[in-house]
């Protein structure tokens, strides 16, 4: 429950609403994550939101108490970010929150996934494609890495949720109508 509550704090929504009077749900993609913050409020605000969302995932895991409880808290934080009670269960896509959670739970696979995200975005200019690549890569690497089986399962559950949230992006990528960074 604590993981969900932490994850459900709508950082992007609160930051843009407070600083600029922008309701992210009504502009851009309608998403309350860092990519829409970038489009509506600039790079600095987007970076701050991305790090704050990652911190939510990390905090949930650290407060989870270790082992399977920590994994459950991290997964709950991602669910809270995607489906926050405060915004009618319409939140972000969970990538930054998941990255924070898995950086604590499994640093090496998370670092590899983050590097894949950065390279993909740098080469393609599509944040959504970078998110999808990192999301698929994380559980694949996690299952090959020795460690707690609960982390493997948690990474798989989170990947499924994030990919589900990116289904519209996948359609737009396939049809070549997805917006690239800076457009």
C-alpha positions, 0 to 999 in steps of 0.5 A: 500500500505504501508503494502504491501511495508513493507511486501515485503522487502525480509529480508531473501534474503537480509541477506543471500545474503549480509552476505554469498553470498547465494541466497536463491531462488537457495538453500535448499527449494528455499524459502526466509523465516527463515526455509530455512535461518536456513538450509543454514545459521545457527540458529543465522541468522534464528532467526534474520530473523524470528524476522525481518519478524515478525517486518514487520508485526507489523510495518505495523499494527502499521502504519495502524492507528487502526481498519480495516485499521490496519488489512488491513495493516497487511494482506497486509504485509503478502501478500507482504512477500509471493508475493514480487514485488522485487523477482518476486512475489516469497517470503516466506510463511508468518508465521513470518510476520503474527505472528508479525501482529497478535501479535499487532492486537490480542495478546492472540490468537497470543500467543496461536498459537505461543505456539502451534507452539513451542510445535508442532515443539519441539515434531515433529521437523517439522517447517512446521507442527508447522506453519500449526497447528498455522495457523489453530488455530489462526483464530479458536481462533480469531473467539471465542474471543471478538473483532473487526470482521475485525481481525477475517476476516483478520486472516482467509484470512491470514490463507488461504494464508499461508495454500495455500503456505504450500500445498507442505509441506502438501503433503510431511508430508502426504507422510512422505518425509518432512525434519525435523529440523536438517536434 
